[in-house]
Amino acid sequence: MYEKLLRETEHHEIDTYEKPMSEKIKGLYSDKVVLINQNIDSNVEKTCILAEELGHYHTSSGNILDQKKLINRKQEKKARNWAYKRLVPISKIIKAYNSGIKNNYELASFLGVTEEFLVEALIRYKEKYGLTYETEQFIISFEPLIIKQK
């Protein structure tokens, strides 16, 4: 998935580099340049970070580094939400269910994201949709994650 997102950044003419960075900083986006902390071992975690930075490209503007400002925190949240929808879409959760996944570890592995990212995405969906989300064929409960066919 990391390679697919890298191709997506290229499509948008965004330059992506892996550079040594402080442990606290995992990724940055500014002016069509994404920096990913090269000290991150896992391509799965890099995928989650790159998705969020790509989310900044699609949803953010200006310098939002000062997270004490409400407007900057809102932009950060928009970028994360973009990443959740991109990497953990409801349709893929259902596809994973149909493939027989049994827990968050298996679902995260199926989606190619970290378990932490998956849990944050499910929390976001619960905030957005409430405890359950219904499609024509499925009912998805977000806490705990339970998928039932209608």
DSSP file with accessible surface (Angstrom, degrees, kcal/mol):
  #  RESIDUE AA STRUCTURE BP1 BP2  ACC     N-H-->O    O-->H-N    N-H-->O    O-->H-N    TCO  KAPPA ALPHA  PHI   PSI    X-CA   Y-CA   Z-CA
    1    1 A M     >        0   0   69      0, 0.0     4,-2.5     0, 0.0     5,-0.2   0.000 360.0 360.0 360.0 -34.1    0.0    0.0    0.0
    2    2 A Y  H  >  +     0   0   10      1,-0.2     4,-2.4     2,-0.2     5,-0.2   0.935 360.0  48.1 -59.2 -44.8    2.9    2.3    0.7
    3    3 A E  H  > S+     0   0  112      1,-0.2     4,-2.3     2,-0.2    -1,-0.2   0.888 109.7  53.0 -63.0 -38.1    4.1    2.0   -2.9
    4    4 A K  H  > S+     0   0  101      1,-0.2     4,-1.9     2,-0.2    -1,-0.2   0.921 110.4  46.8 -63.7 -42.8    0.6    2.7   -4.1
    5    5 A L  H  X S+     0   0    0     -4,-2.5     4,-2.4     2,-0.2    -1,-0.2   0.876 108.8  55.5 -67.2 -35.7    0.4    5.9   -2.0
    6    6 A L  H  X S+     0   0   31     -4,-2.4     4,-2.2     1,-0.2    -2,-0.2   0.922 108.2  48.5 -61.6 -40.8    3.8    7.0   -3.2
    7    7 A R  H  X S+     0   0  146     -4,-2.3     4,-2.3     1,-0.2    -1,-0.2   0.879 108.9  54.3 -64.8 -35.8    2.5    6.6   -6.8
    8    8 A E  H  X S+     0   0   38     -4,-1.9     4,-1.5     2,-0.2    -2,-0.2   0.904 107.0  50.0 -64.7 -39.4   -0.5    8.7   -5.8
    9    9 A T  H  <>S+     0   0    2     -4,-2.4     5,-2.9     1,-0.2     3,-0.2   0.919 109.9  51.4 -65.0 -40.0    1.7   11.5   -4.5
   10   10 A E  H ><5S+     0   0  133     -4,-2.2     3,-2.1     1,-0.2    -2,-0.2   0.899 104.5  57.0 -61.2 -40.6    3.6   11.4   -7.8
   11   11 A H  H 3<5S+     0   0  146     -4,-2.3    -1,-0.2     1,-0.3    -2,-0.2   0.862 109.3  45.4 -57.2 -36.4    0.3   11.7   -9.7
   12   12 A H  T 3<5S-     0   0   43     -4,-1.5    -1,-0.3    -3,-0.2    -2,-0.2   0.290 119.0-114.1 -90.1   9.4   -0.3   14.9   -7.7
   13   13 A E  T < 5 +     0   0  148     -3,-2.1     2,-0.5     1,-0.2    -3,-0.2   0.871  65.5 150.5  59.4  38.4    3.2   16.1   -8.4
   14   14 A I      < -     0   0    3     -5,-2.9     2,-0.4    -6,-0.1    -1,-0.2  -0.901  42.4-137.1-100.1 128.1    4.1   15.9   -4.7
   15   15 A D  E     -a   33   0A  88     17,-2.5    19,-3.1    -2,-0.5     2,-0.4  -0.752  19.8-163.0 -85.3 131.4    7.7   15.1   -3.9
   16   16 A T  E     +a   34   0A  33     -2,-0.4     2,-0.4    17,-0.2    19,-0.2  -0.972  10.9 176.2-120.8 129.5    8.1   12.5   -1.1
   17   17 A Y  E     -a   35   0A 106     17,-2.6    19,-2.7    -2,-0.4     2,-0.6  -0.978  26.6-139.4-131.0 145.3   11.3   12.0    0.8
   18   18 A E  E     +a   36   0A  72     -2,-0.4    19,-0.2    17,-0.2    17,-0.1  -0.931  36.6 167.6-100.6 122.1   12.3    9.9    3.7
   19   19 A K  E     -a   37   0A 101     17,-2.2    19,-2.1    -2,-0.6    20,-0.4  -0.960  43.5 -96.9-133.4 150.6   14.6   11.9    6.0
   20   20 A P        +     0   0   88      0, 0.0     2,-0.3     0, 0.0    17,-0.1  -0.504  55.4 169.2 -66.6 131.5   16.0   11.4    9.6
   21   21 A M        -     0   0   32     -2,-0.2    18,-0.1     4,-0.1    15,-0.0  -0.911  40.9 -71.8-137.8 167.9   13.7   13.4   11.9
   22   22 A S    >   -     0   0   67     -2,-0.3     3,-1.3     1,-0.1    17,-0.1  -0.230  47.7-114.2 -56.4 149.1   13.1   13.9   15.6
   23   23 A E  T 3  S+     0   0  186      1,-0.3    -1,-0.1    -3,-0.0    14,-0.0   0.814 115.7  58.3 -56.7 -32.1   11.4   10.9   17.2
   24   24 A K  T 3  S+     0   0  194      1,-0.1     2,-0.6     2,-0.0    -1,-0.3   0.745  96.4  70.2 -71.5 -25.2    8.3   13.1   17.9
   25   25 A I    <   +     0   0   67     -3,-1.3     3,-0.1     1,-0.2    -4,-0.1  -0.854  49.7 169.2-102.2 121.8    7.8   13.9   14.2
   26   26 A K        -     0   0   90     -2,-0.6    11,-2.6     1,-0.4     2,-0.3   0.748  67.0 -11.2 -98.4 -31.8    6.6   11.1   12.0
   27   27 A G  E     -B   36   0A  11      9,-0.2    -1,-0.4    22,-0.0     2,-0.3  -0.985  54.3-160.0-164.0 159.1    5.8   13.1    8.9
   28   28 A L  E     -B   35   0A  61      7,-2.3     7,-2.7    -2,-0.3     2,-0.4  -0.991   2.9-161.0-142.8 150.5    5.3   16.6    7.5
   29   29 A Y  E     +B   34   0A  58     -2,-0.3     2,-0.3     5,-0.2     5,-0.2  -1.000  21.8 149.2-132.1 135.8    3.6   18.2    4.5
   30   30 A S  E >   -B   33   0A  72      3,-2.2     3,-1.0    -2,-0.4    33,-0.0  -0.882  66.6 -13.0-161.7 132.7    4.2   21.6    3.0
   31   31 A D  T 3  S-     0   0  142     -2,-0.3     3,-0.1     1,-0.3    26,-0.0   0.862 127.4 -45.3  46.2  53.9    4.0   23.0   -0.5
   32   32 A K  T 3  S+     0   0   75      1,-0.2   -17,-2.5   -18,-0.1     2,-0.4   0.799 115.5 112.3  63.4  29.7    3.7   19.7   -2.4
   33   33 A V  E <   -aB  15  30A  47     -3,-1.0    -3,-2.2   -19,-0.2     2,-0.5  -0.995  46.7-165.9-131.0 128.7    6.6   18.1   -0.4
   34   34 A V  E     -aB  16  29A   0    -19,-3.1   -17,-2.6    -2,-0.4     2,-0.5  -0.954   2.5-163.5-112.4 132.0    6.0   15.2    2.0
   35   35 A L  E     -aB  17  28A  49     -7,-2.7    -7,-2.3    -2,-0.5     2,-0.4  -0.972   3.7-167.2-112.8 130.6    8.7   14.2    4.5
   36   36 A I  E     -aB  18  27A   0    -19,-2.7   -17,-2.2    -2,-0.5     2,-0.5  -0.962  31.7-110.7-115.6 133.9    8.5   10.8    6.2
   37   37 A N  E >   -a   19   0A   5    -11,-2.6     3,-1.6    -2,-0.4   -19,-0.1  -0.487  23.0-154.7 -64.8 115.4   10.7   10.0    9.2
   38   38 A Q  T 3  S+     0   0   95    -19,-2.1    -1,-0.2    -2,-0.5   -20,-0.1   0.623  86.1  74.8 -71.1  -9.9   13.1    7.4    7.9
   39   39 A N  T 3   +     0   0   94    -20,-0.4     2,-0.5   -18,-0.1    -1,-0.3   0.550  69.8 103.3 -78.8  -5.6   13.6    6.1   11.4
   40   40 A I    <   -     0   0   16     -3,-1.6     6,-0.0     1,-0.2    -4,-0.0  -0.677  59.6-161.2 -78.4 122.7   10.2    4.4   11.2
   41   41 A D        +     0   0  156     -2,-0.5     2,-0.4     2,-0.0    -1,-0.2   0.847  61.9  73.2 -74.4 -37.6   10.9    0.7   10.6
   42   42 A S     >  -     0   0   46      1,-0.1     4,-2.2     2,-0.0     5,-0.1  -0.670  59.3-155.2 -95.0 130.9    7.5   -0.4    9.3
   43   43 A N  H  > S+     0   0   83     -2,-0.4     4,-2.1     2,-0.2    -1,-0.1   0.790  99.5  62.0 -66.4 -25.8    6.1    0.3    5.8
   44   44 A V  H  > S+     0   0   57      2,-0.2     4,-1.7     1,-0.2    70,-0.3   0.948 107.1  42.1 -64.5 -45.8    2.7   -0.3    7.4
   45   45 A E  H  > S+     0   0   54      1,-0.2     4,-2.3     2,-0.2    -2,-0.2   0.915 112.6  53.9 -67.5 -39.1    3.2    2.7    9.7
   46   46 A K  H  X S+     0   0   20     -4,-2.2     4,-3.1     1,-0.2     5,-0.2   0.879 105.1  56.0 -61.0 -35.1    4.8    4.7    6.9
   47   47 A T  H  X S+     0   0    4     -4,-2.1     4,-2.5     2,-0.2    -1,-0.2   0.938 107.7  47.1 -60.8 -46.4    1.6    4.0    4.9
   48   48 A C  H  X S+     0   0    9     -4,-1.7     4,-1.9     2,-0.2    -2,-0.2   0.911 115.1  46.4 -63.2 -41.1   -0.6    5.5    7.7
   49   49 A I  H  X S+     0   0   15     -4,-2.3     4,-2.6     2,-0.2     5,-0.2   0.937 112.0  49.6 -68.3 -45.0    1.7    8.6    8.0
   50   50 A L  H  X S+     0   0    0     -4,-3.1     4,-2.8     1,-0.2     5,-0.2   0.902 108.4  54.3 -62.3 -37.7    1.9    9.1    4.2
   51   51 A A  H  X S+     0   0    0     -4,-2.5     4,-2.2    -5,-0.2    -1,-0.2   0.926 109.5  47.2 -62.2 -42.4   -1.9    8.9    4.0
   52   52 A E  H  X S+     0   0   31     -4,-1.9     4,-1.8     2,-0.2    -2,-0.2   0.931 112.4  49.0 -65.6 -41.0   -2.3   11.6    6.6
   53   53 A E  H  X S+     0   0   13     -4,-2.6     4,-1.6     1,-0.2    -2,-0.2   0.898 110.7  50.3 -66.4 -36.7    0.2   13.8    4.8
   54   54 A L  H  X S+     0   0    0     -4,-2.8     4,-1.9     1,-0.2    -1,-0.2   0.876 105.6  58.4 -65.5 -34.1   -1.6   13.2    1.6
   55   55 A G  H  X S+     0   0    0     -4,-2.2     4,-2.1     1,-0.2     5,-0.3   0.877 101.6  54.3 -61.0 -36.5   -4.7   14.2    3.5
   56   56 A H  H  X S+     0   0   12     -4,-1.8     4,-2.6     2,-0.2    -1,-0.2   0.908 105.0  53.8 -63.8 -39.9   -3.1   17.5    4.3
   57   57 A Y  H  < S+     0   0   67     -4,-1.6    -2,-0.2     1,-0.2    -1,-0.2   0.926 116.2  38.7 -57.6 -43.1   -2.5   18.0    0.5
   58   58 A H  H  < S+     0   0   77     -4,-1.9    -1,-0.2     1,-0.1    -2,-0.2   0.731 133.0  19.3 -81.2 -23.8   -6.2   17.5   -0.1
   59   59 A T  H  < S+     0   0   47     -4,-2.1     2,-0.2    -5,-0.2    -3,-0.2   0.603 104.8  73.8-125.0 -14.9   -7.7   19.3    2.9
   60   60 A S     <  -     0   0   26     -4,-2.6     2,-0.3    -5,-0.3    12,-0.0  -0.676  44.6-173.5-110.8 160.9   -5.3   21.8    4.5
   61   61 A S        +     0   0   88     -2,-0.2    14,-0.1   -31,-0.0    -4,-0.0  -0.992  49.8   4.4-148.4 147.8   -3.8   25.2    3.8
   62   62 A G  S    S-     0   0   73     -2,-0.3     2,-0.7     2,-0.0   -31,-0.1  -0.102 102.9 -36.4  77.5-175.7   -1.2   27.3    5.4
   63   63 A N        +     0   0  120      1,-0.1     3,-0.2   -33,-0.0   -33,-0.1  -0.756  55.2 169.0 -86.3 116.0    1.1   26.6    8.3
   64   64 A I        +     0   0   17     -2,-0.7    -1,-0.1     1,-0.1    12,-0.1   0.091  40.5 113.9-114.3  20.8   -0.8   24.5   10.9
   65   65 A L        +     0   0  126      1,-0.1     2,-1.4     2,-0.1    -1,-0.1   0.842  58.2  80.4 -63.3 -32.8    2.2   23.5   13.0
   66   66 A D    >   -     0   0   71     -3,-0.2     3,-1.3     1,-0.2     6,-0.2  -0.594  59.3-179.8 -78.0  94.6    0.8   25.5   16.0
   67   67 A Q  T 3   +     0   0   68     -2,-1.4    -1,-0.2     1,-0.3     6,-0.1   0.425  67.9  81.3 -80.9   4.9   -1.7   23.0   17.3
   68   68 A K  T 3  S+     0   0  181      4,-0.1     2,-0.4     5,-0.0    -1,-0.3   0.736  77.6  85.0 -74.3 -22.3   -2.7   25.4   20.1
   69   69 A K  S <> S-     0   0  120     -3,-1.3     4,-2.0     1,-0.1     3,-0.5  -0.699  78.0-142.0 -85.1 129.5   -4.9   27.2   17.5
   70   70 A L  H  > S+     0   0  100     -2,-0.4     4,-2.4     1,-0.2     5,-0.2   0.886 100.2  55.4 -56.5 -43.6   -8.4   25.6   17.1
   71   71 A I  H  > S+     0   0  111      1,-0.2     4,-1.7     2,-0.2    -1,-0.2   0.875 108.3  48.9 -62.5 -34.6   -8.4   26.2   13.3
   72   72 A N  H  > S+     0   0   13     -3,-0.5     4,-2.2    -6,-0.2    -1,-0.2   0.895 109.5  51.2 -71.6 -38.8   -5.1   24.3   13.0
   73   73 A R  H  X S+     0   0  110     -4,-2.0     4,-2.4     1,-0.2    -2,-0.2   0.888 108.4  53.2 -64.4 -36.8   -6.4   21.4   15.1
   74   74 A K  H  X S+     0   0  127     -4,-2.4     4,-2.3     1,-0.2    -1,-0.2   0.909 108.9  48.6 -64.0 -40.0   -9.5   21.3   12.8
   75   75 A Q  H  X S+     0   0   27     -4,-1.7     4,-2.1     2,-0.2    -1,-0.2   0.889 109.7  52.3 -67.6 -37.1   -7.3   21.1    9.7
   76   76 A E  H  X S+     0   0   30     -4,-2.2     4,-2.2     1,-0.2    -2,-0.2   0.928 110.2  48.8 -61.7 -43.7   -5.2   18.3   11.3
   77   77 A K  H  X S+     0   0   97     -4,-2.4     4,-3.0     1,-0.2    -2,-0.2   0.906 108.5  53.5 -64.8 -39.6   -8.4   16.4   12.1
   78   78 A K  H  X S+     0   0  126     -4,-2.3     4,-2.2     1,-0.2    -1,-0.2   0.915 109.0  49.1 -60.5 -42.5   -9.6   16.8    8.5
   79   79 A A  H  X S+     0   0    0     -4,-2.1     4,-2.1     2,-0.2    -1,-0.2   0.917 112.5  47.8 -64.5 -42.1   -6.3   15.4    7.1
   80   80 A R  H  X S+     0   0  106     -4,-2.2     4,-2.7     2,-0.2    -2,-0.2   0.921 110.5  51.7 -64.1 -43.0   -6.6   12.4    9.5
   81   81 A N  H  X S+     0   0   31     -4,-3.0     4,-2.5     1,-0.2     5,-0.2   0.899 107.7  52.5 -60.8 -38.6  -10.2   11.8    8.5
   82   82 A W  H  X S+     0   0   59     -4,-2.2     4,-2.1    -5,-0.2    -1,-0.2   0.934 110.5  48.5 -60.4 -43.9   -9.2   11.9    4.9
   83   83 A A  H  X S+     0   0    0     -4,-2.1     4,-2.7     2,-0.2     5,-0.4   0.894 109.6  51.8 -64.8 -40.1   -6.6    9.2    5.7
   84   84 A Y  H  X S+     0   0   15     -4,-2.7     4,-3.0     1,-0.2    -1,-0.2   0.938 112.2  45.6 -61.6 -47.0   -9.1    7.1    7.6
   85   85 A K  H  < S+     0   0  124     -4,-2.5    -1,-0.2     1,-0.2    -2,-0.2   0.865 114.8  49.3 -64.4 -33.9  -11.5    7.1    4.7
   86   86 A R  H  < S+     0   0   55     -4,-2.1    -2,-0.2    -5,-0.2    -1,-0.2   0.908 125.3  24.7 -72.2 -41.8   -8.7    6.4    2.2
   87   87 A L  H  < S+     0   0    0     -4,-2.7    -2,-0.2     1,-0.2    -3,-0.2   0.705 131.5  35.0 -99.5 -23.5   -7.2    3.4    4.1
   88   88 A V  S  < S+     0   0    0     -4,-3.0    -1,-0.2    -5,-0.4    -2,-0.1  -0.437  74.7 169.6-129.3  58.3  -10.1    2.1    6.1
   89   89 A P    >>  -     0   0   28      0, 0.0     4,-1.6     0, 0.0     3,-0.8  -0.411  45.2-118.4 -70.2 150.3  -13.2    2.6    4.0
   90   90 A I  H 3> S+     0   0   20      1,-0.3     4,-2.3     2,-0.2     5,-0.2   0.883 114.3  60.6 -53.6 -39.0  -16.4    1.0    5.2
   91   91 A S  H 3> S+     0   0   86      1,-0.2     4,-2.2     2,-0.2    -1,-0.3   0.873 105.0  47.4 -60.4 -36.3  -16.5   -1.1    2.0
   92   92 A K  H <> S+     0   0   65     -3,-0.8     4,-2.6     2,-0.2    -1,-0.2   0.826 106.9  56.7 -75.8 -29.9  -13.1   -2.7    2.9
   93   93 A I  H  X S+     0   0    0     -4,-1.6     4,-2.2     2,-0.2    -2,-0.2   0.937 110.6  44.9 -62.8 -43.5  -14.3   -3.4    6.4
   94   94 A I  H  X S+     0   0   19     -4,-2.3     4,-2.7     2,-0.2    -2,-0.2   0.921 111.6  52.3 -65.2 -42.5  -17.2   -5.4    4.9
   95   95 A K  H  X S+     0   0  129     -4,-2.2     4,-1.1     1,-0.2    -2,-0.2   0.912 109.5  50.0 -60.5 -40.6  -14.8   -7.1    2.4
   96   96 A A  H  <>S+     0   0    0     -4,-2.6     5,-2.0     2,-0.2     3,-0.5   0.913 109.0  51.8 -63.8 -42.6  -12.6   -8.1    5.3
   97   97 A Y  H ><5S+     0   0   81     -4,-2.2     3,-1.8     1,-0.2    -2,-0.2   0.934 108.2  51.3 -57.8 -45.7  -15.6   -9.5    7.2
   98   98 A N  H 3<5S+     0   0   99     -4,-2.7    -1,-0.2     1,-0.3    -2,-0.2   0.733 105.6  57.1 -65.4 -21.8  -16.6  -11.5    4.1
   99   99 A S  T 3<5S-     0   0   79     -4,-1.1    -1,-0.3    -3,-0.5    -2,-0.2   0.445 123.4-104.7 -86.9  -4.1  -13.0  -12.8    4.0
  100  100 A G  T < 5 +     0   0   37     -3,-1.8    -3,-0.2    -4,-0.3    -2,-0.1   0.663  55.0 170.0  95.2  17.5  -13.4  -14.2    7.6
  101  101 A I      < -     0   0   33     -5,-2.0    -1,-0.2     1,-0.1     3,-0.1  -0.318  11.9-172.3 -61.8 148.8  -11.4  -11.7    9.7
  102  102 A K        +     0   0  167      1,-0.2     2,-0.3     0, 0.0    -1,-0.1   0.571  55.5  11.6-120.0 -16.7  -12.0  -12.2   13.4
  103  103 A N  S  > S-     0   0   77      1,-0.1     4,-2.5     0, 0.0    -1,-0.2  -0.939  81.1 -88.9-155.0 176.3  -10.4   -9.4   15.3
  104  104 A N  H  > S+     0   0   55     -2,-0.3     4,-3.2     1,-0.2     5,-0.2   0.856 120.6  57.1 -62.5 -36.0   -8.7   -6.0   15.0
  105  105 A Y  H  > S+     0   0  154      1,-0.2     4,-2.3     2,-0.2    -1,-0.2   0.950 111.2  42.2 -60.3 -47.9   -5.3   -7.5   14.5
  106  106 A E  H  > S+     0   0   73      2,-0.2     4,-2.7     1,-0.2    -2,-0.2   0.886 115.1  50.8 -65.9 -38.2   -6.5   -9.4   11.4
  107  107 A L  H  X S+     0   0    0     -4,-2.5     4,-2.5     2,-0.2     5,-0.2   0.933 110.2  48.8 -66.1 -44.3   -8.5   -6.5   10.1
  108  108 A A  H  X>S+     0   0    3     -4,-3.2     5,-2.3     1,-0.2     4,-1.4   0.925 113.4  47.8 -60.5 -42.3   -5.5   -4.1   10.4
  109  109 A S  H  <5S+     0   0   85     -4,-2.3     3,-0.3    -5,-0.2    -2,-0.2   0.920 110.9  51.1 -63.9 -43.2   -3.3   -6.7    8.6
  110  110 A F  H  <5S+     0   0   81     -4,-2.7    -1,-0.2     1,-0.2    -2,-0.2   0.896 116.1  41.3 -59.6 -41.0   -6.0   -7.1    5.9
  111  111 A L  H  <5S-     0   0   10     -4,-2.5    -1,-0.2    -5,-0.1    -2,-0.2   0.626 109.2-122.3 -84.0 -16.9   -6.2   -3.3    5.4
  112  112 A G  T  <5S+     0   0   21     -4,-1.4     2,-0.3     1,-0.3    -3,-0.2   0.849  72.0 116.1  77.5  33.3   -2.4   -2.8    5.6
  113  113 A V  S   <S-     0   0    5     -5,-2.3    -1,-0.3    -6,-0.2   -68,-0.1  -0.834  71.2 -94.8-125.7 167.2   -2.6   -0.3    8.5
  114  114 A T     >  -     0   0   35    -70,-0.3     4,-2.4    -2,-0.3     5,-0.1  -0.445  33.2-118.5 -75.1 156.9   -1.4   -0.3   12.1
  115  115 A E  H  > S+     0   0   91      1,-0.2     4,-2.9     2,-0.2     5,-0.2   0.896 116.3  55.6 -62.2 -37.3   -3.8   -1.5   14.8
  116  116 A E  H  > S+     0   0  121      2,-0.2     4,-2.4     1,-0.2    -1,-0.2   0.931 108.5  46.9 -60.3 -45.1   -3.6    2.0   16.4
  117  117 A F  H  > S+     0   0   13      2,-0.2     4,-2.5     1,-0.2    -1,-0.2   0.923 112.1  51.2 -63.7 -42.2   -4.6    3.6   13.1
  118  118 A L  H  X S+     0   0    0     -4,-2.4     4,-2.6     2,-0.2    -2,-0.2   0.939 110.2  48.2 -59.8 -48.3   -7.5    1.1   12.7
  119  119 A V  H  X S+     0   0   58     -4,-2.9     4,-2.5     1,-0.2    -1,-0.2   0.921 111.6  50.2 -61.4 -42.1   -8.8    1.8   16.2
  120  120 A E  H  X S+     0   0   68     -4,-2.4     4,-2.3     1,-0.2    -1,-0.2   0.902 110.3  50.7 -62.8 -39.3   -8.6    5.6   15.6
  121  121 A A  H  X S+     0   0    0     -4,-2.5     4,-2.5     2,-0.2    -2,-0.2   0.923 110.2  49.0 -63.8 -42.7  -10.5    5.2   12.3
  122  122 A L  H  X S+     0   0   12     -4,-2.6     4,-2.3     2,-0.2    -2,-0.2   0.891 110.0  51.6 -66.3 -36.8  -13.2    3.1   14.1
  123  123 A I  H  X S+     0   0   83     -4,-2.5     4,-2.4     2,-0.2    -1,-0.2   0.925 110.0  49.9 -62.4 -42.1  -13.5    5.8   16.8
  124  124 A R  H  X S+     0   0   57     -4,-2.3     4,-2.4     1,-0.2    -2,-0.2   0.919 109.7  50.0 -63.5 -41.6  -13.9    8.4   14.1
  125  125 A Y  H  X S+     0   0    7     -4,-2.5     4,-3.4     1,-0.2     5,-0.4   0.897 109.6  51.7 -64.2 -37.0  -16.6    6.4   12.4
  126  126 A K  H  X S+     0   0   63     -4,-2.3     4,-2.1     1,-0.2    -2,-0.2   0.916 110.1  49.1 -65.1 -40.2  -18.4    6.0   15.7
  127  127 A E  H  < S+     0   0  109     -4,-2.4    -2,-0.2     1,-0.2    -1,-0.2   0.905 118.8  40.0 -61.6 -40.5  -18.2    9.8   16.2
  128  128 A K  H  < S+     0   0   93     -4,-2.4    -2,-0.2    -5,-0.2    -1,-0.2   0.914 132.0  19.7 -78.1 -44.0  -19.6   10.4   12.7
  129  129 A Y  H  < S-     0   0   81     -4,-3.4     3,-0.4     1,-0.4    -3,-0.2   0.553 100.2-123.1-106.2 -12.7  -22.3    7.6   12.4
  130  130 A G     <  -     0   0   32     -4,-2.1    -1,-0.4    -5,-0.4    12,-0.2  -0.561  62.3 -35.4  94.2-164.6  -23.0    6.7   16.0
  131  131 A L  S    S+     0   0  108     -2,-0.2    11,-2.5    10,-0.1    12,-0.5   0.788 127.8  31.1 -68.7 -27.4  -22.7    3.2   17.4
  132  132 A T  E     -C  141   0B  67     -3,-0.4     2,-0.4     9,-0.2     9,-0.2  -0.933  58.1-161.6-133.8 156.8  -23.9    1.5   14.2
  133  133 A Y  E     -C  140   0B  70      7,-2.3     7,-3.3    -2,-0.3     2,-0.4  -0.998  15.6-155.2-133.7 133.1  -23.8    2.1   10.4
  134  134 A E  E     +C  139   0B 108     -2,-0.4     5,-0.2     5,-0.2     2,-0.2  -0.929  12.6 179.5-115.8 136.0  -26.1    0.3    8.0
  135  135 A T        -     0   0   38      3,-2.9    -2,-0.0    -2,-0.4     5,-0.0  -0.554  53.6 -86.7-109.1-174.1  -25.7   -0.5    4.4
  136  136 A E  S    S+     0   0  185     -2,-0.2     3,-0.0     1,-0.2    -2,-0.0   0.854 127.1  20.8 -62.4 -32.8  -28.3   -2.3    2.2
  137  137 A Q  S    S+     0   0  118      1,-0.1    13,-3.3    12,-0.1     2,-0.3   0.595 120.8  50.1-112.9 -15.0  -26.8   -5.7    3.3
  138  138 A F  E     - D   0 149B   6     11,-0.3    -3,-2.9     2,-0.0     2,-0.5  -0.922  51.2-152.9-134.2 152.9  -24.9   -5.1    6.5
  139  139 A I  E     -CD 134 148B  58      9,-2.8     9,-2.6    -2,-0.3     2,-0.5  -0.997  20.8-161.9-118.1 124.3  -25.1   -3.6   10.0
  140  140 A I  E     -CD 133 147B   0     -7,-3.3    -7,-2.3    -2,-0.5     2,-0.5  -0.941   4.4-163.3-111.2 121.3  -21.7   -2.5   11.4
  141  141 A S  E   > -CD 132 146B  28      5,-3.4     5,-2.2    -2,-0.5    -9,-0.2  -0.908   3.4-161.8 -99.3 130.7  -21.4   -1.9   15.1
  142  142 A F  E   5 + D   0 145B  11    -11,-2.5     3,-0.4    -2,-0.5   -10,-0.1   0.647  68.9  72.5 -89.6 -16.8  -18.2    0.1   15.9
  143  143 A E  T   5S+     0   0  117      1,-0.7    -1,-0.2   -12,-0.5     2,-0.1  -0.802 122.5   5.3-143.4  99.0  -17.9   -0.8   19.6
  144  144 A P  T   5S-     0   0   92      0, 0.0    -1,-0.7     0, 0.0     2,-0.6   0.708 108.6-111.4 -74.4 166.8  -17.0   -3.5   19.7
  145  145 A L  E   5 +D  142   0B  38     -3,-0.4     2,-0.4    -2,-0.1    -3,-0.2  -0.514  52.0 159.9 -70.0 112.2  -16.6   -4.0   15.9
  146  146 A I  E   < -D  141   0B  78     -5,-2.2    -5,-3.4    -2,-0.6     2,-0.5  -0.997  21.9-163.6-134.8 132.4  -19.3   -6.5   14.9
  147  147 A I  E     -D  140   0B  16     -2,-0.4     2,-0.4    -7,-0.2    -7,-0.2  -0.975  10.2-178.0-119.8 125.5  -20.6   -6.9   11.3
  148  148 A K  E     -D  139   0B 136     -9,-2.6    -9,-2.8    -2,-0.5     2,-0.3  -0.979  24.4-129.7-124.9 139.1  -23.8   -8.6   10.7
  149  149 A Q  E      D  138   0B 115     -2,-0.4   -11,-0.3   -11,-0.2   -12,-0.1  -0.662 360.0 360.0 -82.3 137.5  -25.5   -9.4    7.4
  150  150 A K              0   0  130    -13,-3.3    -1,-0.1    -2,-0.3   -14,-0.0  -0.368 360.0 360.0 -71.4 360.0  -29.1   -8.3    7.2
